[in-house]
Amino acid sequence: MNLSDFEKTNHSGLYISKASHPTFGKKYIARFQYERKRYVKVLGYTRKDNLTKKSALDLMQKFKDSIVIKEEIIEAKTKKIVPETTEYIGNEQLSKLIKENEELLSILGDYKKLDIDVLNEGVQKIYDLEELKKYQIELIKLQNFLESNSQRMIIIFEGRDASGKGGAIRRMTRYMNNKHYRIVALGKPTETQRTQWFFQRYVERFPTGGEIVLFDRSWYNRAMVEPIFGFCTKEEHEIFMEDVVNFEQDLVRQGMILIKLYFSVSKEEQKRRFDRRIQDPLRQWKFSEVDMQAQDLWDEFSEKKYEMLRRTTSRSAPWHIVRSDDKHKARLEAIKVILNSVDYDGRNYSLDYEPNEEVNISVQRELLQMRKSKNY
């Protein structure tokens, strides 16, 4: 294995091949040193094994952990053991490790019956949920502030199918007071609504004083979905693109807090999520005929996405691009955007509100990336 064929990722010890195999995709390897020994392992391929950077990191960490434990056991065998006790003479570290293992076993129970990937995913979710809770507390403070000041907030969630919009909404609203927020996910317009002003059916769902409305897809359906599937004419699409910026500026001028989030998922990750929906009986209800066309129409959606972001971001209502291949990081960054939009009372300044620039991407950077590749 020639290391010159690989390039470093932004994670120490994790490398990815420069060239992509036509069938298997790119190869991830782990390479690191421990106790003056060098270890190298092939972790898998992006296509063949559906390996993402996050899953490759998890595999690398498992490999590292196995090496550490193996070396400690070898070290323990070189020392004398007191018969019928768990105390290792001169090996306090191993004794501590055994105690920790006993504690973990008491928590995990009969973990060997579980798929190791399912177990790892479950444990990681616990850590992710704990990290989110600190920010969810801040969302409650923000909600209380809006209520006490009769301020109105609209949060738009846009993105391709399976980009993580619904999951982000559920995490954001999990502990919020449901009397003061609404989730709006409108279906196809009725025949009557088609004869009305396009924005009318959305305006009817706008928040009152002290309320937050979260749009799971919004009027931006007309910017991407409708023209691609022929649900609107070219003229209707162009009228929308010309009018929407002024429409949003008027909302902001009238005191509306408007936050526009675009969840940007890669083509590879979208396919992985679709495949999981098809295979998992608990997720099959999420899969639709439109989803089946999403991969085939990827380039068409990319063109409309590029035009939408370029023409409809403004100073008063900018787009916030959230890379969503890592769901937890995407949710965390989206919450930060919302918290940073209002100077609410009682903010916990010990938390990190700075954007993660690998996840929270500027519109300019997203457009530049899209000019190079349509992968997002």
C-alpha positions as CSV (number, residue, x, y, z in Angstrom):
1,M,0.0,0.0,0.0
2,N,1.6,3.2,-1.2
3,L,0.8,6.2,1.1
4,S,1.5,8.6,-1.8
5,D,-1.8,7.3,-3.3
6,F,-3.7,8.7,-0.4
7,E,-4.4,12.2,1.0
8,K,-5.0,13.2,4.6
9,T,-8.4,14.1,5.8
10,N,-9.0,16.8,8.4
11,H,-8.9,14.0,11.0
12,S,-5.5,12.7,12.3
13,G,-4.8,9.2,11.2
14,L,-7.6,9.0,8.6
15,Y,-6.6,8.9,4.9
16,I,-8.7,8.7,1.7
17,S,-7.4,7.5,-1.7
18,K,-6.8,10.2,-4.3
19,A,-8.2,8.0,-7.1
20,S,-11.7,6.5,-7.1
21,H,-12.2,2.9,-8.2
22,P,-15.0,2.8,-10.9
23,T,-17.0,0.2,-8.9
24,F,-15.9,0.5,-5.3
25,G,-15.3,4.2,-5.0
26,K,-12.6,5.8,-2.9
27,K,-10.8,3.8,-0.2
28,Y,-10.4,4.9,3.5
29,I,-7.5,3.7,5.5
30,A,-6.4,4.3,9.1
31,R,-2.7,4.9,9.8
32,F,-1.3,5.8,13.3
33,Q,1.4,4.9,15.8
34,Y,1.0,3.5,19.3
35,E,3.8,2.5,21.7
36,R,6.3,3.1,18.9
37,K,4.5,0.7,16.6
38,R,2.8,1.7,13.4
39,Y,-0.6,0.3,12.4
40,V,-2.3,0.5,9.1
41,K,-5.8,-0.9,8.2
42,V,-8.1,-0.7,5.2
43,L,-11.5,0.5,6.6
44,G,-13.5,0.2,3.4
45,Y,-14.8,1.9,0.3
46,T,-17.2,4.8,-0.2
47,R,-19.5,3.0,-2.7
48,K,-19.0,-0.7,-1.9
49,D,-19.3,-0.3,1.8
50,N,-21.4,3.0,1.8
51,L,-18.6,4.5,3.9
52,T,-18.8,8.1,4.8
53,K,-16.2,10.1,6.7
54,K,-18.2,9.8,9.9
55,S,-18.5,6.0,9.6
56,A,-14.8,5.7,8.7
57,L,-13.9,7.7,11.8
58,D,-16.0,5.3,13.9
59,L,-14.2,2.3,12.4
60,M,-10.8,3.9,12.9
61,Q,-11.7,4.5,16.6
62,K,-12.7,0.9,17.0
63,F,-9.5,-0.2,15.5
64,K,-7.5,2.1,17.8
65,D,-9.4,0.9,20.8
66,S,-8.7,-2.8,19.9
67,I,-5.0,-2.1,19.6
68,V,-4.8,-0.3,23.0
69,I,-6.7,-3.2,24.7
70,K,-4.5,-5.8,23.0
71,E,-1.3,-4.1,24.0
72,E,-2.5,-3.8,27.6
73,I,-3.4,-7.5,27.8
74,I,0.0,-8.4,26.4
75,E,1.6,-6.1,29.0
76,A,-0.5,-7.8,31.8
77,K,0.6,-11.3,30.7
78,T,4.2,-10.3,31.3
79,K,3.4,-9.6,35.0
80,K,2.5,-12.0,37.8
81,I,-1.2,-12.4,38.6
82,V,-2.5,-13.1,42.2
83,P,-4.5,-16.4,41.9
84,E,-8.3,-16.1,42.1
85,T,-8.3,-12.3,42.3
86,T,-8.7,-9.5,39.8
87,E,-5.7,-7.6,41.1
88,Y,-2.7,-7.5,38.8
89,I,0.6,-6.9,40.4
90,G,2.2,-3.8,39.1
91,N,-0.7,-3.2,36.6
92,E,-3.0,-0.6,38.0
93,Q,-4.1,0.5,34.6
94,L,-5.4,-2.9,33.6
95,S,-7.3,-3.2,37.0
96,K,-8.9,0.1,36.2
97,L,-9.8,-1.2,32.7
98,I,-11.4,-4.3,34.1
99,K,-13.5,-2.3,36.5
100,E,-14.6,0.0,33.7
101,N,-15.5,-3.0,31.6
102,E,-17.6,-4.4,34.4
103,E,-19.5,-1.2,34.8
104,L,-20.1,-1.0,31.0
105,L,-21.4,-4.6,30.9
106,S,-23.8,-3.8,33.7
107,I,-25.2,-1.0,31.5
108,L,-25.1,-2.7,28.1
109,G,-26.4,-6.0,29.3
110,D,-26.3,-8.8,26.6
111,Y,-24.9,-6.5,24.0
112,K,-23.4,-9.4,21.9
113,K,-26.9,-10.1,20.6
114,L,-27.0,-6.7,19.0
115,D,-25.4,-5.7,15.7
116,I,-22.3,-3.8,16.6
117,D,-23.1,-0.9,14.2
118,V,-26.6,-0.6,15.8
119,L,-25.0,-0.5,19.2
120,N,-22.5,2.1,18.2
121,E,-25.2,4.2,16.6
122,G,-27.3,4.0,19.8
123,V,-24.5,5.0,22.1
124,Q,-23.5,7.9,19.8
125,K,-27.1,9.1,19.8
126,I,-27.0,9.3,23.6
127,Y,-23.9,11.6,23.5
128,D,-25.5,13.6,20.7
129,L,-28.8,14.1,22.6
130,E,-26.9,15.2,25.7
131,E,-24.9,17.8,23.7
132,L,-28.1,19.1,22.1
133,K,-29.9,19.5,25.4
134,K,-27.9,22.5,26.4
135,Y,-28.9,24.3,23.3
136,Q,-32.5,23.1,23.5
137,I,-32.7,24.9,26.9
138,E,-31.6,28.0,25.1
139,L,-34.4,27.5,22.6
140,I,-36.9,27.6,25.5
141,K,-35.4,30.8,26.7
142,L,-35.7,32.3,23.2
143,Q,-39.3,31.1,23.0
144,N,-40.1,32.7,26.3
145,F,-38.5,36.0,25.2
146,L,-40.5,36.0,21.9
147,E,-43.7,35.4,23.9
148,S,-43.1,38.1,26.5
149,N,-42.3,40.6,23.7
150,S,-45.0,39.5,21.3
151,Q,-42.4,39.0,18.6
152,R,-43.1,36.7,15.6
153,M,-40.6,34.2,14.1
154,I,-40.7,32.2,10.9
155,I,-38.2,29.4,10.3
156,I,-38.0,28.0,6.8
157,F,-36.6,24.5,6.3
158,E,-35.6,23.7,2.7
159,G,-33.5,21.1,1.1
160,R,-33.6,18.0,-1.1
161,D,-35.5,14.9,0.0
162,A,-33.9,13.0,2.8
163,S,-31.7,16.0,3.7
164,G,-32.7,15.9,7.4
165,K,-35.3,18.7,7.6
166,G,-37.9,16.8,9.6
167,G,-35.4,15.3,12.1
168,A,-34.0,18.8,12.7
169,I,-37.5,20.2,13.4
170,R,-38.3,17.4,15.8
171,R,-35.1,18.0,17.8
172,M,-35.7,21.8,17.9
173,T,-39.3,21.6,19.1
174,R,-38.9,18.6,21.4
175,Y,-38.9,20.6,24.7
176,M,-40.6,23.8,23.5
177,N,-44.0,24.9,24.6
178,N,-46.4,23.6,22.0
179,K,-48.8,26.4,22.7
180,H,-46.5,28.9,21.1
181,Y,-45.1,27.1,18.0
182,R,-46.6,25.5,15.0
183,I,-45.1,23.2,12.3
184,V,-46.6,23.8,8.9
185,A,-46.1,21.3,6.0
186,L,-48.5,22.2,3.2
187,G,-49.5,19.7,0.6
188,K,-50.6,20.4,-3.0
189,P,-52.7,23.5,-3.4
190,T,-56.5,23.1,-3.9
191,E,-58.2,24.3,-7.0
192,T,-59.4,27.4,-5.1
193,Q,-55.8,28.1,-3.9
194,R,-54.4,27.8,-7.4
195,T,-56.6,30.8,-8.3
196,Q,-55.3,32.9,-5.4
197,W,-52.2,35.0,-4.9
198,F,-49.4,32.4,-4.7
199,F,-48.2,33.5,-1.2
200,Q,-51.7,33.6,0.3
201,R,-52.0,30.1,1.6
202,Y,-48.6,30.6,3.4
203,V,-49.6,34.0,4.8
204,E,-52.7,32.4,6.3
205,R,-50.3,30.2,8.4
206,F,-48.1,33.0,9.6
207,P,-47.4,33.4,13.4
208,T,-49.2,35.8,15.7
209,G,-47.4,37.7,18.4
210,G,-45.2,35.5,20.6
211,E,-45.4,32.5,18.2
212,I,-42.9,30.6,16.1
213,V,-44.0,28.9,12.9
214,L,-41.6,26.3,11.3
215,F,-42.3,25.6,7.6
216,D,-41.3,22.1,6.6
217,R,-40.8,23.2,3.0
218,S,-42.2,26.6,2.1
219,W,-43.0,29.0,-0.7
220,Y,-39.6,28.0,-2.2
221,N,-41.4,24.9,-3.6
222,R,-42.0,27.2,-6.6
223,A,-38.2,27.8,-6.9
224,M,-37.2,24.1,-7.2
225,V,-39.8,21.3,-7.0
226,E,-42.7,22.9,-9.0
227,P,-40.8,23.9,-12.1
228,I,-38.9,20.5,-12.3
229,F,-42.1,18.5,-12.1
230,G,-44.2,20.8,-14.2
231,F,-46.4,22.0,-11.4
232,C,-46.0,25.7,-12.5
233,T,-45.2,27.4,-15.8
234,K,-41.9,29.1,-16.6
235,E,-43.6,32.4,-16.4
236,E,-45.0,31.6,-12.9
237,H,-41.6,30.5,-11.8
238,E,-39.9,33.7,-13.0
239,I,-42.6,35.9,-11.4
240,F,-41.9,34.1,-8.1
241,M,-38.1,34.6,-8.4
242,E,-38.6,38.3,-9.1
243,D,-41.1,38.9,-6.3
244,V,-39.9,36.7,-3.4
245,V,-37.0,39.0,-2.2
246,N,-39.3,42.0,-1.9
247,F,-42.0,39.9,-0.2
248,E,-39.5,38.8,2.4
249,Q,-38.1,42.3,2.8
250,D,-41.6,43.5,3.6
251,L,-42.0,40.8,6.2
252,V,-38.8,41.8,7.9
253,R,-39.6,45.5,7.8
254,Q,-42.8,44.8,9.6
255,G,-41.0,43.1,12.5
256,M,-41.1,39.4,11.4
257,I,-37.9,37.4,12.3
258,L,-37.3,35.4,9.2
259,I,-34.7,32.5,9.2
260,K,-34.1,30.5,6.1
261,L,-32.2,27.2,6.5
262,Y,-31.2,25.1,3.5
263,F,-30.1,21.6,4.4
264,S,-27.5,20.5,1.9
265,V,-27.1,16.8,1.5
266,S,-24.6,15.1,-0.8
267,K,-25.8,12.8,-3.6
268,E,-24.1,9.8,-2.1
269,E,-25.6,10.3,1.4
270,Q,-29.1,10.9,-0.1
271,K,-28.8,7.5,-1.8
272,R,-27.7,5.8,1.4
273,R,-30.7,7.3,3.2
274,F,-33.1,6.2,0.5
275,D,-31.7,2.7,0.5
276,R,-32.2,2.6,4.3
277,R,-35.8,3.7,3.9
278,I,-36.5,1.0,1.4
279,Q,-34.9,-1.8,3.5
280,D,-36.1,-0.7,7.0
281,P,-39.8,-1.5,7.6
282,L,-39.9,1.3,10.2
283,R,-38.8,3.9,7.6
284,Q,-40.6,2.6,4.5
285,W,-43.5,5.0,5.0
286,K,-41.1,7.9,4.3
287,F,-40.2,6.7,0.8
288,S,-42.4,8.0,-2.0
289,E,-42.5,8.1,-5.8
290,V,-40.9,11.5,-5.8
291,D,-38.0,10.1,-3.8
292,M,-37.4,7.5,-6.5
293,Q,-36.8,10.3,-9.0
294,A,-34.7,12.5,-6.8
295,Q,-31.4,10.8,-7.7
296,D,-32.2,10.7,-11.5
297,L,-33.1,14.4,-11.4
298,W,-30.1,15.4,-9.3
299,D,-28.6,17.7,-11.9
300,E,-31.9,19.4,-12.6
301,F,-32.4,20.1,-8.9
302,S,-28.8,21.3,-8.6
303,E,-29.5,23.9,-11.4
304,K,-32.6,25.2,-9.7
305,K,-30.9,25.2,-6.3
306,Y,-28.0,27.2,-7.6
307,E,-30.4,29.8,-9.2
308,M,-32.5,29.9,-6.0
309,L,-29.6,30.6,-3.7
310,R,-28.0,33.1,-6.0
311,R,-31.2,35.1,-6.6
312,T,-33.1,34.9,-3.4
313,T,-30.5,35.5,-0.6
314,S,-30.5,39.1,0.7
315,R,-29.3,41.1,3.6
316,S,-32.6,41.2,5.3
317,A,-33.4,37.5,4.6
318,P,-30.2,35.5,3.9
319,W,-29.9,31.8,3.3
320,H,-28.0,29.8,5.9
321,I,-26.6,26.6,4.3
322,V,-26.2,23.6,6.6
323,R,-24.3,20.6,5.3
324,S,-26.4,17.8,6.6
325,D,-24.5,14.5,5.8
326,D,-23.8,14.4,9.6
327,K,-27.3,14.8,11.0
328,H,-26.2,15.7,14.6
329,K,-23.8,18.4,13.5
330,A,-26.4,19.8,11.1
331,R,-29.1,20.0,13.8
332,L,-26.6,21.7,16.2
333,E,-25.6,24.3,13.6
334,A,-29.2,25.0,12.7
335,I,-30.1,25.6,16.3
336,K,-27.1,28.0,16.6
337,V,-28.3,30.0,13.6
338,I,-31.7,30.4,15.3
339,L,-30.3,31.3,18.7
340,N,-27.9,33.9,17.1
341,S,-30.9,35.6,15.4
342,V,-32.3,37.0,18.6
343,D,-30.7,38.8,21.6
344,Y,-32.8,37.0,24.2
345,D,-32.6,37.2,27.9
346,G,-30.6,34.8,30.1
347,R,-28.3,33.5,27.4
348,N,-25.8,30.9,28.6
349,Y,-22.6,32.5,27.4
350,S,-20.5,29.4,28.4
351,L,-21.9,27.6,25.3
352,D,-20.2,27.7,21.9
353,Y,-22.4,29.7,19.5
354,E,-19.7,30.1,16.9
355,P,-20.6,28.4,13.6
356,N,-18.7,25.2,12.6
357,E,-17.4,26.4,9.2
358,E,-17.3,22.8,7.9
359,V,-21.1,22.5,8.4
360,N,-22.5,26.0,8.5
361,I,-21.6,27.2,5.0
362,S,-22.0,30.7,3.5
363,V,-24.1,31.0,0.4
364,Q,-21.0,32.2,-1.6
365,R,-19.0,29.2,-0.6
366,E,-21.9,26.8,-1.5
367,L,-22.3,28.4,-4.9
368,L,-18.5,28.2,-5.5
369,Q,-18.6,24.5,-4.6
370,M,-21.5,23.9,-6.9
371,R,-19.7,25.6,-9.8
372,K,-16.9,23.0,-9.3
373,S,-19.2,20.0,-8.6
374,K,-22.9,19.2,-8.5
375,N,-22.5,16.8,-5.6
376,Y,-24.4,19.1,-3.3
